[in-house]
């Protein structure tokens, strides 16, 4: 199991759509994304529900240590 070098939390590594390595929180989130689609009589219908992993930079208290200098807030 990999761990974050900043906070020590367990993480998973995945590749982003542009091929970069992305750390994710190991635990799956209980929050789900829901896609809605307009259906018969313009009522909304759920087309899919996804649960997954949160990008670790969202939950890591030390995330600023890993930001590129051009992206750091001034």
NUROTI-294964 format. One record per atom (N, C-alpha, C): atom name; residue number from 0; x, y, z. Coordinates in steps of 0.2 Angstrom, whole numbers, plus 5000, padded with zeros to 4 digits. Layout:
residues N
ATOM; CA; NUM; X; Y; Z .
...
***
This chain:
residues 74
ATOM; N; 0; 5004; 4994; 5000 .
ATOM; CA; 0; 5000; 5000; 5000 .
ATOM; C; 0; 5004; 5006; 5000 .
ATOM; N; 1; 5003; 5011; 4996 .
ATOM; CA; 1; 5006; 5017; 4996 .
ATOM; C; 1; 5004; 5022; 5001 .
ATOM; N; 2; 5008; 5027; 5003 .
ATOM; CA; 2; 5006; 5032; 5008 .
ATOM; C; 2; 5008; 5038; 5006 .
ATOM; N; 3; 5004; 5044; 5008 .
ATOM; CA; 3; 5006; 5050; 5006 .
ATOM; C; 3; 5012; 5052; 5010 .
ATOM; N; 4; 5017; 5055; 5006 .
ATOM; CA; 4; 5023; 5058; 5009 .
ATOM; C; 4; 5022; 5064; 5014 .
ATOM; N; 5; 5016; 5067; 5013 .
ATOM; CA; 5; 5015; 5073; 5017 .
ATOM; C; 5; 5011; 5071; 5023 .
ATOM; N; 6; 5006; 5068; 5023 .
ATOM; CA; 6; 5002; 5066; 5029 .
ATOM; C; 6; 5002; 5059; 5031 .
ATOM; N; 7; 5005; 5055; 5027 .
ATOM; CA; 7; 5005; 5047; 5029 .
ATOM; C; 7; 4999; 5043; 5028 .
ATOM; N; 8; 4993; 5047; 5025 .
ATOM; CA; 8; 4987; 5043; 5023 .
ATOM; C; 8; 4988; 5038; 5018 .
ATOM; N; 9; 4984; 5032; 5018 .
ATOM; CA; 9; 4985; 5027; 5013 .
ATOM; C; 9; 4982; 5030; 5006 .
ATOM; N; 10; 4985; 5029; 5001 .
ATOM; CA; 10; 4983; 5032; 4994 .
ATOM; C; 10; 4983; 5026; 4989 .
ATOM; N; 11; 4980; 5027; 4984 .
ATOM; CA; 11; 4980; 5024; 4977 .
ATOM; C; 11; 4983; 5028; 4972 .
ATOM; N; 12; 4987; 5025; 4967 .
ATOM; CA; 12; 4989; 5029; 4962 .
ATOM; C; 12; 4985; 5027; 4955 .
ATOM; N; 13; 4983; 5032; 4952 .
ATOM; CA; 13; 4979; 5031; 4945 .
ATOM; C; 13; 4982; 5036; 4940 .
ATOM; N; 14; 4981; 5035; 4934 .
ATOM; CA; 14; 4983; 5039; 4928 .
ATOM; C; 14; 4977; 5044; 4927 .
ATOM; N; 15; 4978; 5050; 4926 .
ATOM; CA; 15; 4973; 5055; 4924 .
ATOM; C; 15; 4972; 5054; 4916 .
ATOM; N; 16; 4967; 5057; 4913 .
ATOM; CA; 16; 4966; 5057; 4906 .
ATOM; C; 16; 4972; 5059; 4902 .
ATOM; N; 17; 4976; 5064; 4905 .
ATOM; CA; 17; 4981; 5066; 4901 .
ATOM; C; 17; 4988; 5062; 4903 .
ATOM; N; 18; 4987; 5057; 4906 .
ATOM; CA; 18; 4993; 5052; 4908 .
ATOM; C; 18; 4997; 5054; 4914 .
ATOM; N; 19; 4995; 5059; 4918 .
ATOM; CA; 19; 4999; 5061; 4924 .
ATOM; C; 19; 4997; 5056; 4930 .
ATOM; N; 20; 5001; 5055; 4934 .
ATOM; CA; 20; 5000; 5051; 4940 .
ATOM; C; 20; 4996; 5055; 4945 .
ATOM; N; 21; 4990; 5052; 4947 .
ATOM; CA; 21; 4986; 5056; 4952 .
ATOM; C; 21; 4985; 5052; 4958 .
ATOM; N; 22; 4986; 5054; 4964 .
ATOM; CA; 22; 4985; 5051; 4970 .
ATOM; C; 22; 4978; 5051; 4972 .
ATOM; N; 23; 4975; 5046; 4974 .
ATOM; CA; 23; 4968; 5046; 4977 .
ATOM; C; 23; 4967; 5043; 4984 .
ATOM; N; 24; 4962; 5046; 4988 .
ATOM; CA; 24; 4961; 5043; 4994 .
ATOM; C; 24; 4960; 5035; 4993 .
ATOM; N; 25; 4963; 5031; 4998 .
ATOM; CA; 25; 4962; 5024; 4997 .
ATOM; C; 25; 4954; 5022; 4998 .
ATOM; N; 26; 4951; 5025; 5003 .
ATOM; CA; 26; 4944; 5023; 5005 .
ATOM; C; 26; 4939; 5026; 4999 .
ATOM; N; 27; 4935; 5022; 4998 .
ATOM; CA; 27; 4930; 5024; 4993 .
ATOM; C; 27; 4925; 5029; 4996 .
ATOM; N; 28; 4923; 5034; 4993 .
ATOM; CA; 28; 4918; 5039; 4996 .
ATOM; C; 28; 4911; 5037; 4996 .
ATOM; N; 29; 4908; 5039; 5001 .
ATOM; CA; 29; 4901; 5037; 5001 .
ATOM; C; 29; 4896; 5042; 4997 .
ATOM; N; 30; 4899; 5047; 4995 .
ATOM; CA; 30; 4896; 5052; 4991 .
ATOM; C; 30; 4895; 5049; 4984 .
ATOM; N; 31; 4890; 5049; 4980 .
ATOM; CA; 31; 4889; 5047; 4974 .
ATOM; C; 31; 4887; 5053; 4969 .
ATOM; N; 32; 4890; 5052; 4963 .
ATOM; CA; 32; 4888; 5057; 4957 .
ATOM; C; 32; 4882; 5054; 4954 .
ATOM; N; 33; 4877; 5058; 4952 .
ATOM; CA; 33; 4871; 5055; 4949 .
ATOM; C; 33; 4871; 5059; 4942 .
ATOM; N; 34; 4869; 5056; 4937 .
ATOM; CA; 34; 4868; 5059; 4931 .
ATOM; C; 34; 4861; 5059; 4929 .
ATOM; N; 35; 4858; 5064; 4927 .
ATOM; CA; 35; 4851; 5065; 4926 .
ATOM; C; 35; 4850; 5066; 4919 .
ATOM; N; 36; 4844; 5063; 4916 .
ATOM; CA; 36; 4842; 5064; 4909 .
ATOM; C; 36; 4835; 5066; 4909 .
ATOM; N; 37; 4833; 5070; 4904 .
ATOM; CA; 37; 4826; 5072; 4903 .
ATOM; C; 37; 4823; 5066; 4900 .
ATOM; N; 38; 4817; 5064; 4902 .
ATOM; CA; 38; 4814; 5059; 4900 .
ATOM; C; 38; 4807; 5061; 4897 .
ATOM; N; 39; 4802; 5056; 4897 .
ATOM; CA; 39; 4795; 5057; 4895 .
ATOM; C; 39; 4792; 5062; 4900 .
ATOM; N; 40; 4788; 5066; 4896 .
ATOM; CA; 40; 4785; 5072; 4900 .
ATOM; C; 40; 4790; 5077; 4903 .
ATOM; N; 41; 4796; 5077; 4901 .
ATOM; CA; 41; 4801; 5082; 4904 .
ATOM; C; 41; 4803; 5080; 4911 .
ATOM; N; 42; 4801; 5074; 4913 .
ATOM; CA; 42; 4803; 5072; 4920 .
ATOM; C; 42; 4811; 5070; 4920 .
ATOM; N; 43; 4814; 5071; 4925 .
ATOM; CA; 43; 4821; 5069; 4926 .
ATOM; C; 43; 4822; 5062; 4928 .
ATOM; N; 44; 4826; 5058; 4925 .
ATOM; CA; 44; 4827; 5051; 4927 .
ATOM; C; 44; 4835; 5050; 4928 .
ATOM; N; 45; 4836; 5046; 4933 .
ATOM; CA; 45; 4843; 5044; 4934 .
ATOM; C; 45; 4846; 5039; 4929 .
ATOM; N; 46; 4851; 5041; 4926 .
ATOM; CA; 46; 4854; 5037; 4921 .
ATOM; C; 46; 4860; 5032; 4923 .
ATOM; N; 47; 4863; 5035; 4928 .
ATOM; CA; 47; 4869; 5031; 4932 .
ATOM; C; 47; 4871; 5034; 4938 .
ATOM; N; 48; 4873; 5030; 4942 .
ATOM; CA; 48; 4876; 5032; 4949 .
ATOM; C; 48; 4883; 5029; 4949 .
ATOM; N; 49; 4888; 5034; 4951 .
ATOM; CA; 49; 4895; 5032; 4952 .
ATOM; C; 49; 4897; 5033; 4959 .
ATOM; N; 50; 4901; 5029; 4962 .
ATOM; CA; 50; 4904; 5030; 4968 .
ATOM; C; 50; 4912; 5029; 4967 .
ATOM; N; 51; 4916; 5032; 4970 .
ATOM; CA; 51; 4923; 5031; 4968 .
ATOM; C; 51; 4928; 5034; 4974 .
ATOM; N; 52; 4933; 5036; 4971 .
ATOM; CA; 52; 4939; 5038; 4976 .
ATOM; C; 52; 4940; 5046; 4975 .
ATOM; N; 53; 4941; 5049; 4980 .
ATOM; CA; 53; 4942; 5057; 4980 .
ATOM; C; 53; 4950; 5058; 4979 .
ATOM; N; 54; 4951; 5063; 4974 .
ATOM; CA; 54; 4958; 5065; 4973 .
ATOM; C; 54; 4961; 5067; 4980 .
ATOM; N; 55; 4967; 5064; 4982 .
ATOM; CA; 55; 4970; 5065; 4988 .
ATOM; C; 55; 4971; 5073; 4990 .
ATOM; N; 56; 4973; 5077; 4985 .
ATOM; CA; 56; 4974; 5084; 4986 .
ATOM; C; 56; 4968; 5087; 4990 .
ATOM; N; 57; 4962; 5085; 4989 .
ATOM; CA; 57; 4956; 5088; 4992 .
ATOM; C; 57; 4956; 5087; 5000 .
ATOM; N; 58; 4959; 5081; 5002 .
ATOM; CA; 58; 4958; 5079; 5009 .
ATOM; C; 58; 4965; 5080; 5013 .
ATOM; N; 59; 4970; 5081; 5009 .
ATOM; CA; 59; 4977; 5081; 5012 .
ATOM; C; 59; 4979; 5087; 5015 .
ATOM; N; 60; 4980; 5088; 5022 .
ATOM; CA; 60; 4982; 5094; 5025 .
ATOM; C; 60; 4988; 5097; 5023 .
ATOM; N; 61; 4993; 5093; 5020 .
ATOM; CA; 61; 4999; 5095; 5017 .
ATOM; C; 61; 4999; 5096; 5010 .
ATOM; N; 62; 4994; 5096; 5006 .
ATOM; CA; 62; 4994; 5097; 4999 .
ATOM; C; 62; 4998; 5102; 4996 .
ATOM; N; 63; 4998; 5108; 5000 .
ATOM; CA; 63; 5002; 5114; 4997 .
ATOM; C; 63; 5009; 5112; 4996 .
ATOM; N; 64; 5012; 5107; 5000 .
ATOM; CA; 64; 5019; 5105; 4999 .
ATOM; C; 64; 5020; 5102; 4992 .
ATOM; N; 65; 5015; 5100; 4989 .
ATOM; CA; 65; 5016; 5096; 4982 .
ATOM; C; 65; 5014; 5100; 4976 .
ATOM; N; 66; 5012; 5106; 4977 .
ATOM; CA; 66; 5009; 5111; 4972 .
ATOM; C; 66; 5016; 5113; 4968 .
ATOM; N; 67; 5015; 5114; 4962 .
ATOM; CA; 67; 5020; 5117; 4958 .
ATOM; C; 67; 5020; 5125; 4959 .
ATOM; N; 68; 5026; 5128; 4959 .
ATOM; CA; 68; 5027; 5135; 4962 .
ATOM; C; 68; 5023; 5139; 4957 .
ATOM; N; 69; 5022; 5138; 4951 .
ATOM; CA; 69; 5018; 5142; 4947 .
ATOM; C; 69; 5010; 5142; 4948 .
ATOM; N; 70; 5008; 5137; 4952 .
ATOM; CA; 70; 5001; 5136; 4954 .
ATOM; C; 70; 5000; 5138; 4961 .
ATOM; N; 71; 5005; 5139; 4965 .
ATOM; CA; 71; 5004; 5141; 4972 .
ATOM; C; 71; 5001; 5148; 4972 .
ATOM; N; 72; 4996; 5149; 4977 .
ATOM; CA; 72; 4993; 5155; 4978 .
ATOM; C; 72; 4998; 5160; 4981 .
ATOM; N; 73; 4998; 5166; 4979 .
ATOM; CA; 73; 5002; 5171; 4981 .
ATOM; C; 73; 4999; 5176; 4987 .
***
